[in-house]
Amino acid sequence: MRVAIYGCGAMGTVLGAYLTKNGQEVELIDSYLEHVNALNEKGAHIVGCADFTVPVKAITPMQMEGKYDIVFLFTKQTSNSESLPILKKYLNDDSVVCTLQNGVPEYSVSEYIGGNRTVGGTVLWGATFVGPGVSEVTQDVTSGDILFDIGEIDGKTTQRIKNVAEVLEHMGPVSIVDNLMGARWSKLIYNSCMSGMSAVTGSVFGDVLDNPKASACLSYIAKEIVEICETAKIKFEPSMGMDMKDFGKVDTYENFELSQKCFRKFYADKRTAKASMLQDLEKGKKTEVDMINGFVVEQGKKYNVPTPFNEIAVNIIKKIENKELEFGMDNLRFFDIPELKK
């Protein structure tokens, strides 16, 4: 079975390193030539909550040959229109592409490569790109916690999704879910809330949690997502034993405090993590905000659910991209937090 990771930034590099380290042959495919060269010459160096270097095979898209059986898609959604037509040339009819991208990308990915070849999953750990050949894993992935929720779009448990799970298990525990879209929306809460506020404020996750107003924004961004899912009748998948609806309950002071506790619990071991959107802003790159907070705004319009906090986050991040604003805690002035009586 021929396996590849397409898009080897922080997350793809960490995944490739762990798969290789634990005996799974895999090709790391990325367009950043300096990074590819460093991976081949020095190996994948993983730092942070782990410290090891493992030799890997890395190539650029131009060096791809033959056909792949399983491809893990870790490119930014912003590059799908360019990368997926290239990838399609190297797939068989029964090849499987497992998108591990942020947001809810399964439908758009399937438009390029076919629904018969598309499965998806959410990644329940974090990483930061340090430099060519080096990525930081920002939490302990050896604790026994589930690292991936994966599934078919229609919720069936097929042999091919079992094959995907078997590969990913070389890194750690995998859960095959029968409610992939629910798992996607659960992960979207994390992406929209913490990634959005990390990018808006220019902060690592711990600094967002420690700022009362920034932390409050997490709850109100989540509230909008919960209301959309309730209207659309999308059932969340629980995370770490927590009901995802609790993240967005802000109707009373007590429920707001419960929401804040949920965020503090989930991010307790991820305080040093930095959102990929913030990493893009620091490099002067376009972010995936349209596919994350922007997707929430789009779905809010579809289901007639107001999304002011997600809209503000999108506007701020777009202005940072366009050099009209700088990221920093000062951007919190654009958010208006309602007062709740104790």
C-alpha angles and dihedrals in degrees: 000000000000114000131187140176111218110203113027108194118129098316097038092049093051092047092047092049094051094044091050093043090054098047107270115129110225138161118225111216121194138149095221099099097192089053092047091050092049091050091052096043101040106014129238109309113202118195137169113053088011134033120203142114123217130182111247138179111243129178139169121244088255089061096054116124137176125359132310126218098200126017123184108210113216101154120121112269087235089071098046094103089058103033103042098058087053093048092048090067090065099050131096122216089261097041116123126222113195110196112211093173126131121265122020102310103153097097096048092044091051090053089063103039104018133265089254089068101037128098128153147206146181124238114225098194135063140231140179127211110238102178142300107334094359130095131168120225104211100203139034107273093181096068094098094251119139109270100187137028107199135172152142118277090241093047097244121141103232134176091250093056088050088053090052090050091050090057095046091048087073084077099038148293118344129194120207105210129198090208105057094160090052089052090048092053090047089055090044088064089060094043096047096042108039099022090047095050093041088057094043094051100032090235141132114246095262092056090052090052092048094053108080096211095043090048091048089054088060090063095048094047088051091048091061092050092048091051092051092051092047090052093045091044093237113159115219122226110232119245126209088348091302127127105237091216088068089067090065103040108117103142092109135025090247092053091045089055089049089053091050091050090052091055093046091050095048094046097039092109096033101060094120094050121115122207117249088232090059091047088054092049091050089054093046092248131139113261134222091247092124089058094046119030089009090055089055090052090049092050091045090058090047093054097033093246117144113238106183097149094050090045091053091049090052092048093049094047092047090051090050089051089051093048091245092117137022121227114251144113088278088078089072087082089080092064123080112204114203117234116247122200116234 
